[in-house]
Amino acid sequence: MKLPPIKSVPATLFAITLLLVGLFLALPRLFPAFNIFQRLEWMTYDWRVRLAYDRPGPVATNLGAVFITDESITSINEALGFNYPWPRQLYGGLVNELAAQGAKGVGFDIFFIDKFPNYTETRVRLPDGGALSSDEYFAQELKRAGNVVLGAPVENPTGKPPQIIPPAEIFRTNALAIGHAGTDTDSDDGLRRARPYKSDPTFGRVWHMGIVLAARELGLDLDQAEVKSDRIILRGPGGVERVIPLDENQFMFVDWSLAWNDKRILKEYAQDLLVASHERAQGKEVPSDWRGRLVVVGSTGSGNNISDIGPTPLGKTYLVSKHWNVANSVLTGRFIQRSSFFTELLLVVALGFIAVLLTWNLHAPWPTVTVLALAAAYVAGAVYLYLAHRYWLPMVMPVAGGLLLNHAVQVTYQVFFEQTEKRRVKDVFSKLVSPNIVGELLKSEKLDLQGSRMKITVFFADVRGFTTMTDEAQVKAEEHVRQHSLAGKNLEAYHNRHARETLGTVNIYLSTIADMVKKHDGTLDKYMGDCVMAFWGAPAAHDGHALNCVRAAIDAQRSMAEINRQRAEDNQRLEAENRRRAERGEPLLPLHTLLALGTGINTGWAIVGLMGSDKHILNYTVFGREVNIASRLEGVSGRGRIVIGEPTYHELQRLDPALAATVRELDPVLVKGIKDPLRVFEVPWKLPDESTMMLTKR
C-alpha cells in the first residue's frame, strides 16, 4: 500500500483545472455565443456600477439636457397646429435660445438625415421682413450659433463595416461638427461601451457626440488625436491631455455616473425653452440659465417614433444619457479601464495556486474557511478598485475558476481518493500505534509501506511465569474434574470458564504493556503467545525512538509491579476467605498468579513494511539482524529486568545522559545466530522508595 505522491497530485489537478478555465476564457473569442461566464462577469460589473452611483464621485458642473417628452409633443402640437415630427424651425428656435443664453455647446441626439418634405413650403418670417423655409431657418441658426453638434446614426449592414448616416448636407455644412450617436450593446443588450469614433470612408473619423462636446469645452484637437491599440490620447492648449483607455475591440467603457434624471444636470423641457425664445423675441427679459453649459437635446418620450430606452448597468433608462456620461468622463478625466486578458489569466493562475496551497497545507475546515475569506477579500478589493479608480478587475473567473474551482477539485480528490487511502492507513495502524502517530502518518507527504530500510529500536517483552501458571492451572483443573466427576456440558462449561480466567489473567499484563507502547508513541507489532513485540522509529521516523522505547519499557515494568501489588493484596483477602471456607468444608478460591516481565531492546537498521496481503493477514512489521538481537536479549533478561544492546545504550547517552548514567553494564553474552559476544546493559526501573516486591509466583 502506498499513498500517491501528494506533491504531484495537486500539481496535476491544478494544471488540468487551469486548462479547463483557460478554455472557458478563450471560447468566447472563438465562439461569441459561448459567453455564459462573460455574462456573469457583466452582472458583477453592473453591480459595481450601481454601487458607484450610490457613492457620487466628481461630476462636471456644466452639463445640461433639453428633453422632448410626450408632454412636449402634445403641448407644442396643440399650440402651433403641428404634428410630430416637427418642422425644423422649432429646433432652430431651440438653437437660437440656447445660443442667446450662452450655451457653450449643443448636441442633438435627434437625426436630421433629410430635408423634411412635409414642411418644404413652410416659411419662417425673419425680423428684417424676409422669409426662409423651415430647413433653411434651422441651417441658418446652426451657422449663427456655431456650437452645434448634430448626431448621426450608425448603420451596421451584415458583413460590412459600420456606416455613418450623416445629416442632410444643408444641416451638416452649417453645424460645428457631426458626432456619431450609435449604440453599441453587448450580447445581453446591455449598453456598457461606446466607440470613441467611427471610421467612415466619406467623412473620415466621426467622434462620439459626448467626446465632441467635451473637446469643445477643453479645446481638445480631435484632428490631431493619437490613436493606439489600447488608448486614445487627446491634447489641447495649456498642456491639457486626456487619455481614453480602450479595450481589445477599441471600445471605451461608459462611466454611468449620471442617470437621465440626475439632479446635478440642468434640465429643461423643449416647450419651455421655446416659450423663453418667444418671450425674448417680444423683448422680455429671460434668465441665462444655460451660460457656459454643454447641452444635449434628446427624447424621453414613449411614442414609437421618439422612444429611446434601453438596458444599462443602472437599469433601463433613456439612452440619450450616454452622451453626457461620455462627455463627463472626458471633462473629469476619469475613465473606466478593464484589466487585460493576460492579467485575468495571471489572476486565475495566482489565486488557483494559493487555493491549492491552502487546501493541502491546512486542516479541515480551515482550507474552505480561508478560501472563502480570500474570495470575499478579492471581491472587496475589486469593488474598491472600481469605486476609487474605475478599474474593472474581473471577478468571476479569478474567484470561481481560480479559487473556488481549484479548491473544490482538490477537496474532491482528498475526499474520494486520498481520504480512502488515509482510512486504509488508519485501519492498519489505529490499533498498533498511538493516536499521535496515526495523525502524523495521515499528515505525511510521503509514506511508503511497501518496504524500506529505517533505523529503529525494537522491543520484546515476555510475561514470565505464564507457562508455569497454565501448566499448574491445568493440573488443578484436571484434579477438579476428577473430584467432581464432571462430564458433558458441565465439563465443557468448566473448561471454558477456566480458559477465560487464564486468558483474562495474561491479557491484563499484555494490554498493560501495549498501553505503555502506545503511550510512548511506539508501533505495536504483534502478540506472540505471552510475548509483546513493538518498535519505534517507523512508520513515522523520529530521532528519539531509542529513548521512547526505553521509557516505555520502564513504565511497563512499573505498571506490572503495580498490578502485582494489587493482586498480592487481593490474594491476602482470598487467603483469609479460604481459611473460613476450609473451616466450613467449602472449596477454596484460586489465588491470583503474580507474573514478571523480561524485556530485550536493541537499536539499528532494519527492513520495515507490510507483510502479507489484503486478502489474508496483513501485518506491518520489521525484520533483520538487529531485530533478532532484541529477541535474544529478551531471552537473557530474566524476570523483572530490562536488557538493552550497546547501540541503544549509546543512543541513551546522546538523548538522555542522566538516564544513561543509571544504566549498568552486564557481562557480555553470546546469543544464537551472532558469532561474537555482545555488550549488554541493564536499565533500572524501580523507584527509589519502592519496596522490593518479590515477583515470583506465590
Buried (B, 14 or more C-beta within 10 A) or exposed (E): BEBEEBEEBBEEBBEEBBEEBBEBBEBBEEEEEBBEBBBBBBBBBBBBBEEBBEEEBEBBEBBBBBBBBBBBBEBBEEEEEBEBBBBBBBBBBBBBBBBBBEBBBBBBBBBBBEBBEEBEEBBBEEEEEEEBBBBBBBBBBBBBBEBBBBBBBBEEEEEEEBBBEBBBEBBBEBBBBBBBBBBBBBEEEBBBBBBBBBBBEEBEBBBBBBBBBBBBBBEBEBEEBEBEEEBBEBBBEEEEEBBBBBBEEBBBBBBBBBBBEBEEBBBBBBBBBBBBBEEBBEEEEBEEBBEBBBBBBBBBBEEEEBBBBBBBBBEEBBBBBBBBBBBBBBBBEBBBBBBEBEEBBBBBBEBBBBBBBBBBEBEEEEBBEBBBEBBEEBBEEBBEBBBEEBBBBBBBBBBBBBBBBBBBBBBEBBEEEBBEBBEBBBEBBBEBBBEEBBBBBBEBEEBBBEEBEBBBBBBBBBBBBBEEBBEEBEEEBEEBBEEEEBEEEEEEEBBEEBEEEBEEBBEBBBEBBBBBBBBBBBBBBEBEEBBBBBBBBBBBBBEBBBBBBBBBBBBBBBBBBEBBBEBBEEBEEBEEEBEEBEEEEEEEEBBBBBBBBBBBBBBBBBBBBBEEEEEEEBEBBBEBEBBBBBBBBBBBBEBBBBBBBBBBBEBBEEBBEEBBEEBEEBEEBEBEEEEEEBBBBBBBBBEEEEEEBEBEBE
